[in-house]
Amino acid sequence: MKKIVRSIAVVVLMFVAATGLAKEPKLSLTPNVKKSLDFEMDITSCQTIVSIVDLAGEIIFTEKIATGISYAKKFDLKNLPGGSYFLEVDNSLKETIFEFLIEDSKIKIAERKENVKPIFRKNEGRVFVNFLNLEKEAVEIKVLDSESRLVFEETISGEMLIEKVFNFETALKDDYTVVIKTKEDRYYETVTVK
């Protein structure tokens, strides 16, 4: 019986992975001399924000994309000076950042970076946290009250899948913040206890 359950779990995991890969954003360059960038994204499963940002953090372009639609856009970048820029694709599950360089009349893709975000789910006074930690790096988890007082703290190292449940059913009335901190990123979820 355990072997059947384990086999079903493996099949489900493979299906989820295949589905996730099918929804990867696609990025392609136009084959002409003009400075333009073609971006395509398959049907989105959650609201997504697409932005172009320069090295100083100034937003050059941003657009919200509704759930359940495919997205394609041609970015005309001929008025931008040479240098490094970032195309950011951000939703509740992950953030994908493409760094591209503008040199003369050419655009070159320098790097692609993907950050998987933790999933927060609230249900009946509890907050469920799931975080895929592929690098198995140290992850710090904190819960703070509205006055930034520490209510809970734990550091987890060497785990690929971090799962945590916080029970707020008997907590005092307040606004609490669950903080997930990795080496490079911080993620927040607010919980209001009435």
C-alpha positions in Angstrom: 0.0 0.0 0.0 2.8 2.4 0.9 4.5 1.7 -2.5 1.3 2.6 -4.3 0.9 5.8 -2.4 4.6 6.7 -3.0 4.2 5.9 -6.7 1.1 8.2 -6.9 3.0 10.9 -5.1 5.9 10.7 -7.6 3.5 10.8 -10.6 1.7 13.9 -9.1 5.1 15.6 -8.5 6.2 14.9 -12.1 2.9 16.3 -13.4 3.2 19.5 -11.3 6.8 19.9 -12.5 5.9 19.4 -16.1 3.0 21.8 -15.8 5.3 24.4 -14.2 7.8 24.1 -17.0 5.1 24.5 -19.6 4.2 27.9 -18.0 7.8 29.2 -18.1 8.0 32.7 -19.6 9.6 32.8 -23.0 12.0 35.6 -24.0 13.2 36.1 -27.6 15.0 38.8 -29.4 13.9 40.3 -32.7 16.3 39.4 -35.6 16.5 42.9 -36.9 18.9 45.8 -36.3 16.4 47.9 -34.4 16.7 47.8 -30.6 13.6 45.8 -29.6 12.8 42.9 -27.4 10.0 40.4 -27.9 8.5 38.9 -24.8 6.0 36.0 -24.6 4.4 34.4 -21.7 2.0 31.4 -21.7 -1.3 31.5 -19.9 -0.9 32.9 -16.4 -2.3 31.0 -13.4 -2.1 34.1 -11.2 -1.9 37.8 -11.6 1.5 38.8 -12.9 3.4 42.1 -13.2 5.9 42.6 -16.0 8.4 45.5 -15.6 11.5 46.9 -17.2 13.9 48.5 -14.6 17.2 50.2 -15.0 20.3 49.7 -12.8 19.3 52.6 -10.6 16.0 50.8 -9.9 13.9 53.3 -11.9 10.9 51.7 -13.5 10.8 52.3 -17.2 7.7 50.1 -17.9 5.2 48.2 -15.8 2.0 46.3 -16.6 -0.3 44.0 -14.7 -1.5 40.9 -16.5 -4.8 39.3 -15.6 -5.1 35.7 -14.7 -5.8 33.2 -17.4 -4.5 35.0 -20.5 -1.4 34.6 -22.7 0.8 37.7 -23.0 3.0 38.9 -25.8 4.6 42.3 -26.1 7.3 43.9 -28.3 9.4 46.5 -26.4 10.8 49.2 -28.5 14.0 50.2 -26.7 15.7 52.5 -29.3 15.3 55.6 -27.0 17.2 53.9 -24.1 20.9 54.6 -23.6 23.3 51.8 -23.6 23.7 49.8 -20.4 22.2 47.1 -18.3 18.4 46.7 -17.8 16.2 44.1 -16.2 12.9 42.6 -17.4 11.1 41.4 -14.3 8.2 38.9 -14.3 6.6 38.8 -10.8 3.7 36.8 -9.4 2.7 35.3 -6.1 4.7 32.0 -6.9 8.0 33.3 -8.3 10.0 36.2 -9.7 11.9 35.8 -12.9 14.5 38.4 -13.8 16.1 38.7 -17.2 19.2 41.0 -17.3 19.8 42.4 -20.8 22.5 44.7 -22.2 22.0 47.4 -24.8 25.1 47.9 -26.8 24.9 50.2 -29.8 22.0 48.8 -31.8 22.1 45.3 -30.3 20.5 43.7 -27.3 22.1 40.8 -25.5 20.6 38.7 -22.8 23.1 38.5 -20.0 21.5 36.4 -17.3 18.2 34.8 -16.2 17.5 34.5 -12.5 14.5 32.9 -10.9 13.4 33.2 -7.2 10.7 30.8 -6.0 8.5 32.5 -3.4 7.0 30.9 -0.3 3.4 30.0 -0.5 1.2 31.4 2.3 -2.3 29.9 2.8 -4.6 31.1 5.5 -7.4 28.8 6.9 -9.4 28.9 10.1 -7.0 30.9 12.2 -3.9 29.2 10.8 -1.2 30.2 8.4 0.4 27.4 6.3 3.8 28.2 4.8 5.5 26.1 2.1 8.9 27.2 0.7 10.9 25.3 -1.9 14.5 25.9 -0.9 16.5 24.3 -3.8 19.8 25.6 -2.6 19.2 24.2 0.9 20.5 27.4 2.4 19.6 28.8 5.8 16.1 30.2 6.0 15.1 32.4 8.9 11.4 32.4 9.9 10.0 35.1 12.2 6.6 36.2 13.5 6.4 39.8 14.6 3.5 41.7 16.2 2.3 45.2 15.2 5.0 46.8 17.4 7.8 44.7 15.8 8.2 42.5 18.9 9.4 39.0 18.2 6.7 36.3 18.8 8.5 33.4 17.1 11.9 32.8 15.5 13.5 29.7 13.9 16.3 29.1 11.4 16.1 26.0 9.2 19.2 24.8 7.3 19.8 22.0 4.9 16.1 21.4 4.0 14.8 21.5 0.5 11.1 21.8 1.4 10.2 23.9 4.4 6.7 23.5 5.7 5.4 25.4 8.7 2.0 26.0 10.3 1.3 28.9 12.6 -1.8 28.8 14.8 -3.3 32.2 15.5 -6.6 30.9 17.0 -5.7 31.8 20.6 -3.4 34.8 19.8 -4.2 38.3 21.1 -6.0 40.7 18.8 -3.3 42.3 16.7 -1.7 42.4 13.3 1.1 39.9 12.9 3.7 39.6 10.2 5.3 36.3 9.1 8.8 37.0 7.7 10.7 34.4 5.6 14.3 35.5 5.0 16.9 33.9 2.8 20.4 35.0 2.1 19.2 37.4 -0.7 15.4 37.9 -0.2 12.7 38.6 2.3 9.0 37.7 2.0 6.2 38.9 4.2 2.6 37.9 5.0 0.3 39.8 7.3 -2.2 38.1 9.6 -5.0 40.1 11.4 -6.4 38.5 14.5 -9.8 40.1 15.4 
